[in-house]
Amino acid sequence: MQRIPVIPLRLCAGEESGFSFKTVCKYNIYYTIMRKFLDTKAGATFFEELPNLTINPRKDCIEIIFKLKPGLYAIINLRRFGKDEIMLFANWGNYFMRLQNPEAQLPRIKKTCPTLYAVLMGEDKDNVNQLRHKDAKNYETGLGVICKVNGEAPIFALLNNDILDKVNMLVNKNVDIYNELNTNPPFPAWKDGLRDLCN
């Protein structure tokens, strides 16, 4: 899978966004139905001027959809996280339930998948962390970032240049991790499980 190029789109000004993490540990998020990171269907129409990017408003979140290649789309879910924060989330479903024995598994992950290791340990240079649905039936997890925003603004007004840059970074980070796991998995079952990432 190839990384997406930097999106030439620049939206009109919105308030500048930065990161605000309370801790470097994993976050629990309230359960909402979100599509998994990869899908064979876009679920929305692409605008002629932006043939590789579109959005799809849903009841609980906004999907930001990237065309990675014909017939394969990356989905980043955007939703409010707190009064002055939003969450950008790539849903990996139950994939990370494979991490059952961290003491034994993390050293191997560090060798074979350094990008994933940095995220799991809270050491990612872009502040991407593992996030969990705390109320989900299947305890879904994913990779995402929490961004500081103007809490008074409607959620659509938050789709500014800074947020789109974070979304672009998050898609590429997830694609890098997918490629690491696909080409050099720490354990055979981790490569086989990548099939479950598609909706």
C-alpha positions, -999 to 999 in steps of 0.1 A, spaced: 0 0 0 14 34 -9 14 65 13 -9 93 2 7 124 -12 3 157 7 -31 171 -1 -29 204 -20 -62 214 -5 -61 245 17 -93 255 35 -103 289 47 -89 299 80 -101 283 112 -87 285 146 -52 270 149 -52 235 164 -25 220 186 -22 189 206 -32 186 243 -26 153 259 -35 147 296 -11 118 297 9 96 273 -12 66 281 -40 51 260 -73 70 260 -108 55 264 -134 70 241 -171 67 243 -185 41 220 -198 52 187 -201 32 155 -171 40 132 -160 23 101 -127 5 101 -96 21 87 -98 4 53 -128 0 31 -134 -12 -5 -163 14 -8 -159 51 -3 -194 56 11 -195 92 -3 -191 110 -36 -159 127 -45 -159 163 -57 -144 169 -91 -117 193 -78 -107 169 -50 -107 134 -66 -89 117 -37 -106 133 -6 -142 135 6 -161 137 38 -192 118 50 -212 132 79 -227 104 101 -248 105 133 -218 103 157 -188 114 137 -175 128 104 -157 104 81 -128 118 62 -122 95 33 -90 92 12 -87 72 -20 -55 52 -16 -60 35 -50 -91 25 -70 -112 3 -48 -93 10 -16 -101 39 8 -87 50 41 -113 62 67 -104 87 95 -132 93 119 -135 128 134 -156 134 165 -157 156 196 -136 143 224 -141 169 251 -152 205 253 -122 219 235 -109 188 218 -116 165 188 -104 131 181 -91 118 148 -93 80 149 -84 52 126 -104 22 137 -84 -11 137 -113 -31 153 -100 -60 174 -67 -62 157 -46 -51 187 -62 -78 209 -33 -99 196 -11 -80 222 -18 -105 250 17 -107 266 34 -73 262 65 -82 281 72 -110 255 57 -94 224 69 -58 226 107 -65 222 98 -83 189 75 -56 178 103 -30 185 126 -49 161 102 -56 133 77 -27 135 94 4 150 66 28 140 40 7 157 62 2 187 66 40 191 28 45 190 21 17 215 47 31 239 35 67 237 68 77 221 55 87 186 69 120 173 35 130 160 17 121 192 -3 93 177 -16 70 204 -36 38 207 -72 47 216 -99 24 228 -137 23 228 -144 18 265 -180 9 260 -178 -11 228 -191 -47 228 -159 -60 212 -135 -34 229 -123 -20 196 -91 -1 194 -74 21 169 -47 47 163 -54 84 166 -46 119 179 -65 143 201 -64 179 189 -72 212 207 -99 232 190 -124 260 195 -151 242 215 -177 269 205 -173 262 168 -196 238 149 -178 206 141 -177 213 103 -159 246 110 -131 227 127 -120 212 93 -93 237 88 -58 234 74 -42 223 106 -68 195 111 -64 183 75 -26 182 80 -31 160 111 -55 138 91 -30 135 63 -3 126 88 -25 100 105 -34 83 73 3 80 64 12 68 98 -15 41 96 -4 31 61 33 29 74 22 6 103 1 -15 79 31 -19 56 54 -28 85 30 -55 97 25 -68 62 61 -70 51 78 -79 84 52 -91 109 64 -98 145 42 -130 145 25 -148 116 -10 -142 130 -4 -105 129 -1 -105 91 -31 -128 87 -52 -104 108 -46 -75 84 -75 -90 63 -99 -80 91 -91 -43 88 -114 -39 58 -150 -32 65 
